[in-house]
Amino acid sequence: MHLGKLRLWRFLIIHRSSNQVTLFNSQKGLCPLTFAVQNDIPSAVAYLMSVPSVDVNVLMPDGRFPLLIASETDDRIQCISLLANAADIDLNKESTEGMTSLMVAVAENRLLALQALLAFGADVNYRSRLLGMFTVGATV
């Protein structure tokens, strides 16, 4: 098993009954949910999403959030599906740079991520409040 996966599961076992699962690791700027998404660990994503205090839309210090991180590659489709099914997910959330998950998938040519986001209802006509561009503008 990957060392990062072992560290994450150790952390979860220690803190499983507390709300500390949303706390950031100040050295790396990650919380367990974004770590699990970034390392494509769907079982950990599912577990974390079962904890009532976990914010699936949490904004990281670098301006990204779990769904956007999952959309950066076609390898994290299971994570996209888990996150997109969350009751309180914001499919059109913007990063601090004004990019949505769908815009990132378009800009990075991630067809599988793009298809998954559209299937879950991401708005192809969404206009970034910060950038003023529509999703299709992410290809330019």
C-alpha positions in Angstrom: 0.0 0.0 0.0 1.2 3.5 -0.8 2.7 5.3 2.2 0.4 8.3 1.8 -2.6 6.0 2.0 -1.3 4.5 5.2 -0.8 7.9 6.7 -4.3 9.0 5.7 -5.9 5.9 7.2 -3.9 6.2 10.4 -5.1 9.8 10.7 -8.7 8.8 10.1 -8.6 6.0 12.6 -7.2 8.3 15.3 -9.7 11.1 14.6 -12.7 9.2 13.3 -15.2 10.4 16.0 -14.1 14.0 15.9 -14.6 16.9 13.6 -10.8 17.2 13.1 -11.1 15.4 9.7 -11.6 18.8 8.1 -8.6 20.5 9.7 -5.7 21.4 7.4 -2.2 20.1 7.6 -0.5 23.5 7.8 2.8 22.3 6.3 1.3 21.0 3.1 -2.0 23.0 2.9 -4.1 19.8 2.6 -7.0 18.5 4.5 -7.8 14.7 4.5 -10.5 15.0 1.8 -8.3 16.9 -0.7 -5.4 14.5 0.1 -7.6 11.5 -0.6 -8.9 13.1 -3.9 -5.4 14.2 -5.0 -4.0 10.7 -4.4 -7.1 9.0 -5.9 -8.3 7.0 -2.9 -12.0 6.7 -3.5 -12.6 4.5 -0.4 -11.1 7.3 1.8 -13.2 9.9 -0.1 -16.4 7.9 0.6 -15.5 7.5 4.2 -14.7 11.1 4.7 -18.0 12.1 3.0 -19.8 10.0 5.6 -18.6 12.3 8.4 -21.3 14.9 8.9 -18.8 17.8 9.6 -16.8 17.3 6.3 -17.2 20.2 3.9 -17.0 18.8 0.3 -16.6 22.4 -1.0 -13.7 23.3 1.3 -11.4 25.9 -0.3 -7.7 25.0 0.1 -5.0 27.7 0.8 -3.9 27.3 -2.9 -7.4 28.4 -4.0 -8.5 24.9 -5.2 -11.2 22.6 -3.8 -11.8 18.8 -3.9 -13.9 18.6 -7.1 -11.6 20.9 -9.0 -8.6 18.7 -7.9 -10.5 15.6 -9.1 -11.2 17.3 -12.5 -7.5 18.0 -13.2 -7.0 14.4 -14.5 -9.1 11.6 -16.1 -7.7 9.2 -13.4 -10.0 10.4 -10.7 -13.5 9.7 -12.1 -14.6 7.7 -9.1 -13.7 10.7 -6.9 -15.6 13.0 -9.2 -18.7 10.7 -8.9 -18.5 10.5 -5.1 -18.1 14.3 -4.7 -20.7 15.1 -7.3 -23.3 13.0 -5.5 -22.9 14.9 -2.3 -26.1 16.7 -1.3 -24.2 20.0 -0.7 -21.8 19.9 -3.6 -21.5 23.1 -5.6 -20.8 21.9 -9.1 -20.1 25.5 -10.3 -17.9 26.6 -7.4 -15.0 28.8 -8.5 -11.4 28.7 -7.4 -9.8 31.8 -6.3 -8.6 32.2 -9.9 -12.2 32.0 -11.1 -12.1 28.5 -12.6 -14.8 25.9 -12.1 -14.2 22.2 -12.2 -15.7 22.0 -15.6 -13.5 24.9 -16.9 -10.4 23.0 -15.6 -11.5 19.8 -17.3 -12.0 21.7 -20.6 -8.7 23.6 -20.3 -6.8 20.4 -19.5 -8.5 18.4 -22.2 -9.8 15.9 -19.7 -12.6 14.3 -21.7 -13.7 11.7 -19.0 -13.7 14.3 -16.3 -15.7 16.6 -18.6 -18.3 13.9 -19.4 -18.7 13.0 -15.7 -19.1 16.6 -14.6 -21.7 17.2 -17.3 -23.5 14.0 -16.4 -23.8 15.3 -12.8 -25.2 18.6 -13.9 -22.2 21.1 -14.1 -23.4 24.1 -16.0 -21.8 24.4 -19.4 -23.2 27.9 -19.7 -21.8 29.1 -16.4 -20.1 32.4 -16.5 -17.2 32.9 -14.1 -17.8 35.9 -11.8 -14.1 36.6 -11.5 -13.0 36.0 -15.1 -16.2 37.0 -16.8 -15.8 34.1 -19.3 -18.0 31.1 -20.0 -16.9 27.5 -19.7 -16.2 27.3 -23.5 -13.8 30.3 -23.0 -11.5 28.0 -20.9 -10.3 26.4 -24.2 -9.0 29.7 -25.5 
